[in-house]
Amino acid sequence: MTAIDTTTTKAIDPDKIKVILATDCGSTTTKAILIQYVDGAYRQTHRGEAPTTVENPFADVTMGVVNSVTEIGELAGRKLVGDDGRIITPATDTQGCDIYISTSSAGGGLQMMVAGVIAEMTAASAKRAALGAGSIVMDVIAANDGRRPHEQIQRIRDLRPDMILLSGGTDGGTKDKVVQLAELIAPAKPQPRFGSDYEMPIIYAGNNEAQDNVAEVFSDDGFDLQIVDNLRPVLERENLGPARDKIHDIFLEHVMAQAPGYDKLMGWTGAPIMPTPGAVGDILQTVARIQGINVVGVDIGGATTDVFSVFDETFNRTVSANLGMSYSISNVCAEATMPNVLRWVPFDMDERELRNHVKNKMIRPTTIPQTREALMFEQAVAREALRLAYKQHKEFATTLKGVQQQRTVGDTFTQDSGGETIVNNMTLDLLVASGGVLSHAPRMHQTAMLLIDAFEPEGVTMLAKDSIFMMPHLGVLASVHPKAAEEVFDKDCLIYLGTCVAAAGAVKQGKPAFAWSFNGQQGEIIGGEMELVAFPLGETATITLSPSRGVDLGGGPGKKIEKTIVGGTVGVIFDGRGRSLKLPEERAACQATIQKWTDTCGMYVEEEAPVAV
């Protein structure tokens, strides 16, 4: 196999990049966008899409890319594909682009297995590194995972990962345990998904004293061992960067090179191709860094739900593999339980009909609800899927201290989850939604309420959704032109739904929770109640919030604060229900409560909410 140089990006001066072409090669659809420098700013101007062609009978991913780009060219009146079938670079006044970039999750994305000596420590670190690089973690092997050696070997043999990440031990510590893990993997001879002559990449990121021993274990044919710095060089610190970088390099050199047509595609791009989830994480990190904010993003799909967070410049990503809205909808109903799903529905539903609905959604995943009742049920399922995914994310995103990805292990034993979560809803500034059930809800009020009910933001939080799922495109763009990526993210990618102002602390039902005033308007929120106030998209204002004793809106219990709020398509949602959110246990009372909240927030009305003067 010919090695592909992925260590450098083609040298392009960002100031000279005026026309940008980006694609995201998904498992079913290749989505392309055109970004141009217009009137002193970068804007997304055109988009196109076409079926992905990575599988037979086409078996060449560039065909789908060319088809989607050709559609953009026709819409923009700009020739982007040359007579030789390649994308034209650099740009002129009438044709081509200055840079072409791409992400990919075609063929199922990047799939990995990770292994570590202790499940709660080095194995957890390896999982964080793999998830942060944009992979799906198929399994975690650890010396104390409860499985016997022959069971672990069989599991390794059964899976067909793209690569394996092995870690264990601190630098200079004992070597025996991590070498024993290597001796489990080697005889299993795991076979990769792509390529009959493809050597399985093994990334070793463990005790540096054991490098020679591990190299000897994997010296046989069939393995390509790559050694990087230890994930946990000392007990108190975690160092994920080198392993993440190596995962990305191998993704290009091995996995992408084996997929049909990707060798050709990599010759076209002006920056390394990135896994789609990794690119989404990169744009959120870029925006959080440039704007100095904390961000949570969610992408809910048919089979999985990805949650991304950036708190105090620390990034985490989790994949809830069995929480989705079509292929995995029955798993959501089983894990959440049907009573928890139905608490969000303000009317009685026949359980037999519901179970048929769930089964039909699994076997016909592209169908959409045809009645208001079916829509409300699916959105109830979505609330529970999002709630469970966010709970898993908070348990995984535990305390980090120091620079970049440094984590104190002393904190990892303070909770069963493995440490104190860094996810703090009170300091969350921006909550971003993507995925069909959120992005394509009939009313944006529904998207806003699904986010608030599932994530339970506290204090003052901006709500937004990804308009056409262009976050992957912008993530890879951020690697070559952060300014352009941030401008397009803010102006074209996000649709601002508005601002949520939510009370935390000792909220007393039926008693005043907090008072608010902005733009000459004022009001008071009662505990257990909600209020929607229209505030036009694009406007900002300073809001004054005066919480009751014991109620916290971000300044501390009972402390008055002033914050800047942003208008949106929904407006300002005042939430006095308290945290954590509790619904009445009695069914009739619960239905009445949900009906009141949905009516107040205009979730299912036909006409648009009035605009405040």
N, C-alpha and C positions, 0 to 999 in steps of 0.2 A: 504494500500500500504506500502511495506517495504521501509524505508528510506535507501538511499545509501550514504555512507560517501564519500564526495568529497572534504573534507577540506585538505587532505594530499596527497602527491605524494609518491609512494613507494620509500623508501630510497635506492638510488643507487648512488655509487660513480662515478661521470662523468669520472674519469680517468680509470675506469674499463669497461666502455662502448666501445666496439670495433665493435660489430655487431648490427646494428639498423634496425628494420623493422617498416615501417610506411605505413598507409593506409589513403585514403581520400574516404569516403563513399558518393558519389554524388547521385543525384536524379535518374540517369540512370546507371552510371558506377562507380564501385569501383576500384580505382587506387592504386597500391601498389608499393613501392620502397624499395630497400635494400641498406643500407649505411654501408660501411666497412672501417676499419682503414687500409690503404694500404700505405706502404713505408713512414710512418711518417705523413700521412694526411688522413682526412676523405673524402671518395669519394663515389658518388652514382654509384653502380656497376651493378645493374639489376633492371628491372621494369616489372610489369605484371598488367593485368586488367581483370575484369569480370563484368557481369551485376550485378547491385545492387539487392538484394533480400529482401527488406524491405516490399514489398507489396505482396498481394496474387498472385499466390497460395503458395509461399514459406513462406512469413511472418516471416522471420528470417534473419536479416542483416548479421549474422555471416557466412551464407552459401556463400554469395558473397565474403566476406573477405577471407574465406578459399580457395575459388576457385582462387582468384587473387594471394594469397600467395603461393598456390601450383604451379602456373605457374612460379613464381619467383624461387621457390625451384628447379624446373626442369631445369631452365636455369642456375642457379648457381651451380647445383650439390650439393645442401645442403638441408637436410631434415628440413623443418620449421614447419610442422604440424605433431603432434604426432598421434599415433593410436587411442587416445581418442578424436580426432577431435579438440584439442586445440593447440594453438601456443606454441612451445617449448621454454622455458626459464629456466635457462640461457644458453648461447651458449657454445658449445664445439668446437673442431677443425673441426668437420664435420656436425654438425647439430645445429639448434636453433638460437636464437638471445639473446642479453643481455637485450634488452628492446623493447617492442612493444608499439607503440603510434598510435593515430588515430584522424582524424577530421571527421566532418559529415555535409552534407547539405541534406541528404536523407529526403524524406517526405516534401520537400519544405523549409528546413532550419528552422531557428528560426524566428517566426513571432510575432510581438508585437504591442500593442497600447500604446500610451503615452498620458498623460494629465498634464496640468499645468495651473496656474491661468491666466497668461498673455502669449499670443502666442509668442511674440517677446522675452520673457525673460525666465521664468521657463519652459514653454512648449518647447522652443527651446533647453534649457539645457537638458531636459529629452530626446529629440530626439537625441542630440549629444551622450548622454550616451548609448542609445539603439543601435545606429549605430556603435559606437565604440566597443560594445560588439559582433558585428557580426550579428545583427538582421536585418530583413526587417520591417520597420515601416509602418504598415497598415493605420494608421490615427493618427492625433494629435488633441486632444480635448482641447479646452481652453475656458475660460469664455468669451473672446472677439473674438471668431472665426466666429462670424456672424450667427451662427445657434441658433435657439430657443431650449429651454431645451428638448421638446419632440422630436425634430429632432436629438439632440445629443443622447438621450436615445435610439432611434430607431437605430442609427448608431452603438452604442455600442452593441446592441442586435444582429444586423445583422452580425457583424464580429465574427470570431472565432479565436481569438489570442491565443498564447501559454501563454502569461502573460501580465499584464498591469503595467506600471510604472506611479506613481502619484507623482507630486511635486507641490509646491506652497508656497509662503511666505518665508520671512527670519526668522531665529531663533529669537523667542521672539516677533515677529510682530503679526499682526492681523490673527486670525484663521478662520474667517467666510468663506472666499472665497474658501479655499482649502477643508474645510469640505463640502461646497456646491457641489464641484466637486465630492467628495466621495459619496455624496447622489444622484448624477446622475448615477454613475457606479453601486452602490449596487442594486437598484431596477431593473436595466436593466438585471441583472443576466446573464452576458455573458457566453456562453458555449465554452469550449476549444475544440481544434481539436481532441485530443486523450483522450480516456478513459471515460466511462460513469460515473464512480465514482470518477473522477478526480476533485479536488478542484482547482478553478481558482487562480493562484498565483497573489497577488497584492503586488507590492513593493512600499512602501511609503518612499519618500525621500524629504520630505518637512519640514515645520516649526516644530521644536521639541516641541513647546508648544501645538501643535494640535494632537500629537501622540495618546493620550488617546481618543480624540473625534473621530479620524479616526478609531481607533480600535473598538470603539463601533458601528460605522456604518457598519463595515465588520464582526461583531460578529456572524452573521447568518451562517448556514451551506452553503457550496458551495464556500467559499473563504478561501484562505490560505494567511494571511497577514504577510508580512515580512517588518520590519522597519529598515532603514539604515540612515546614516548621510544625512543631507540636501544637495541637489545639489547646492543650493545657500544659504549658511549659513548667509552671509551678502550680501548686494546689490552689492558690488564691486567685489565679488569673486565667482568663479564657482568651485565646487568640484565634479568631475565625478567618481572618483575611486571607492568609496564604492558601488555606484549603479551598475557600470559595473561588479564589482566582484560578487555582489549578482545575477545579471542576469545570469552570467556564472554558478554559483552554482545551480540556479533553473533550468537552461537548462539541467543540468545533473540529478538532483534529480527528476524532474517532467517530463519534455518533453521527454528526452531520455529514461527515465525509462518506459514510456508508449509506445514508439515505439517498434515494434516487434523485439525481439532478442537483444536489446541494453543492457538489464540488464546483459546478458551473456557476451557481448562484453566488458562492463565496468570492468568485473572481469578479463579480459585478459590484459588490458592496464596497462602500468607502469606510466602513467600520465593521468590526466583528459582529456576526449574527448572534443575537442573544435569545435565551429561552424566554418565552412570553411572560411568565410570572416574574422572572428576574428583572425584566424591563419595567414592569409595573412598579415593582419595589424601588427601582432606581429613580423613576420620575417622582414618586412620593418623597423619597429622600432628598432629591434636588429641590423640590418646592419647599419642603420643611426647612431645609438649610437656608435657602435664599430669603424666605419670608420670616424665618425665625419662629415657626409655629410647630405645634404637635398635631399629627395627622393620623387618622385611622381610615383605611380603605377596605372595602369588601367587594368581592366578585363572586356572586352566587350563580352557579351553573346548573346543568341538569344532573350531574353526578357528584360534584364536589363544591365546596365553598372555601375560597381563599380569603384570609384576613391578613392585612398588612398594617403595621403600626410604626410610627416614628415618634418616640418620646425622648426629649432632651438629646436629640441626634442619635439615639440608639434605635436601630431597625430590627424588627422581627417579622417573620411571616409564618403562618401555619396553614396547613391544608387539611380540612375536615373531609376525608375521603368518602364518607357515607352520608353526607348531608347535602342533598341537591333537590331540584324541583321536578325531575322527571324520572331518570333511571334510579335515583335514590330516594324518591319521595316516600316509599313505604318504610325505609329506614328511619326517616325523620319522624313519621307517625308512630313507629314502634319505640324509638328512643325518647321522644318527648311525651308519649302516650296521647291517645285520642282525646281524653278530657282536657289536657292542657292545650291541644290545638283548638278544640271547640269553645274554649273560654273566650276566644277572640271573635266568635260568631254570634251576633245578637238575635238569633232565632234558632229554633229546633231543626235538626237535620236527621234524616234517617240513616242509621249507622250502616245498614247494608248498602244503601246507595253510595255512601261515602267510600266504602271499601271498594266498590266497583269503579268509582271515579279514580281512586288511587291506582288500581290495577290498570285501568285504561291509559292513565298518564304514563305508566311505566312502559307499556308496549307501543304507545303512540306518543312519543316524547315531544313532538313538534306541535301538538294540538294546543289551542288556547281556549280559555273559558268562554262559553257562549251565553251564559246568563250571569246576572249580578250575583246570585247565590253561589255559583261555581267560582266566580272571581273572589268573592269574600272568603270562601273556604281555602282556595290556593294561597291567598295572602295571609291567612291564619297559619297555614303550614310554613310559609316563608318566615313569619315572625319567629316561630320555634326553631327553624333551621338556623337562622341568623343568631338567635339567642344562644343556642348550643355551641355554634362555631365560635362565637365571641368568648364564651366561657372557657372553651378549650384554649383559645389564644391567650387569655389572661393567665391561665395556669402554666402556659409554656413560656411566656415573655416575663421572665423573672429578673430580679434585681441585677443591674449592671452598674459597675462603678469604674472610674478612671476614664481613659481615652478610648474611643472607638468601642471595640467589643471586649471590654474587660469586665469580668464578673467575679464578685467575691463569693467564694464557696462557703464561707461562714454563714451566709444568708440562706444557702440552699437547703438547710435543714430546719428552717423556721416554720415551714408549712408542708403539708403532704404533697402539694403541687411541685415542690422543689425549690421554693424561694418566694420572696415577697414580689408580687407582680409590679412591673413598672407601668402598667396601663392604668392611668388615673383619669377617670372620666371628668373630673373637675378641672383638669388642666388641658383637656382636649379642645383644640381650636377649630378643627375642620374634620367633618365626617363625610366621606365620599362613597357613593353607591354606584355599583355597576352590576351587570347581569340582567337577563331578560325580565324577571319578575319585578325588578326595581327600575331599570332603565326604561322599560316599555309599559309601565303601568298606565292605564287609561287617563288618570289624573295625577299630576305631580304631588297633590295633597296626599295621595295614597303612599307614594314613595317616602315622603317626609315622615308620615306617621309610622310606617314600617320601621324606619331607622330609629325613631324615638322609642317606640315600644320595645324593640329588640335590643338596642345598644344602651338605652337609658342614660343618655348624656346628662351631665350635671352642669350647673352654672350657665354660661353663655357659649353656645357652640354653633358654628356655621354648618349648614347642611347643603350638600351639592350632589349631583350625579354626573357620570361620564356620559356625554351626549351620544357619541357613536362608538364607544370603546376604542378611543385612540390613545389611551394611556400606554399601551405597549410601544407604539410608534414613537411617542415622546420620550419614553424611557431610554431607548437606544439613541435617540437624538441628543439626549442630555450628555451622553459620553463624548460627543464632538462639539456640541453647541448648547451649553446649559441655558444661555439667555433666550435663545429661540424657543427651546423646549418649555421654559417657564412662561414665556409670553403666550404661546399657543395654549398651554394648559389653562391659564387664567382666562383668556379671552374666548376660546373656541371649544376647548375640551369640556370644561365644567359648565353645567347649567346650575346656577345658584338657586336653591329652593327657598332659602331664607335663613332665619336664625331661630334657634330653640333656646328659650330661657327656662331652665328647669330647677326646681327647688330640691335641695338635699337636706339631710339633717332631721330635726324633730318637727316634721310637718304634721299638724293636727287637723284631722278631717273635719270639714265644716267650719273651721276657724281661719281668719286671715293668714295667708302664708307670706305674701310679699306685695308691695306696691311698686308700680312702674310709671315712668313718664319719659316721653321723647317726642320731639317735633310738635309740641303743644298739646299732645294727647296724654292722658293718664288713666290709670285704672288700678284695681286691686284684685288679686287672685286668691280665691278661697281654697283651702286644702281639699284635695280630691277633685278639683275642677281644672278645666283647660279653657283657654281663650285664644282665638286667632284674630290678629290685627293685620290687615293688608299693609304692605310696605313695598313700593315699586322696585323692580329689578334695577340694579345699578346704583341705587341710592345708599348712602351711609348716614348714620346719625349717632349721637351720643345718648345712650339710655342711662337713666338713673334708677337704680334698684334698691329698695328699702325692705329687707327681709324682717319678718317677725323674730322674736327671741327664739333662739335655737335653730332657726332656718339658715342654711348656708347657700349663697349664690356665687361663691368664689372668693369672698373676702374674709370668710370666717363666720361662725354662727352669729346672726343678728347684726352683722356689720354691713352698712350701706356702701355700695360701689357704683362706679361709673364705667361703662364699657362702650366700645364702638360696635354697632351692629350693622349688618349688611342686609339690604333688601333682596327679594327674590320672587320667583313666580308664585310662591305660596304666601310669603309674608313672615311675620313674627309669631311663633307659637309659644304661648306662655303655658307652662306645665307645672301645676301645683299638686300633682298626684303623689309626690314624694319618691324617695329611693330607699330600698329597692321597691319596684313597682309591685303592688299587691292588688289582686282582683277579688271581689266578693266570692266566697265559696258557694253560697246558695245560687242555684242556676238562674232563677228568674231575676234576682238582684244583679247577677253578673251580666246578663243579657241587657238589662236596662242601663247599666253603667257603660257598657261598650257602645250601645246605641247613642247615648248622650255624647260620648267622646267623639264618635265618628261624625255625628251631626254637627257638633261644635267646630270641628276642623274641616268640614266640607269634603269628606272623603268620597262620597258617592252621589253628590248632587249633580244634576244635569247642567245647570248654569254655572258660570264662573263666579267666584267670590267678588264682591264689589271692591273697587280700589278706593282706599282712604284718600280724602282730600287734604 
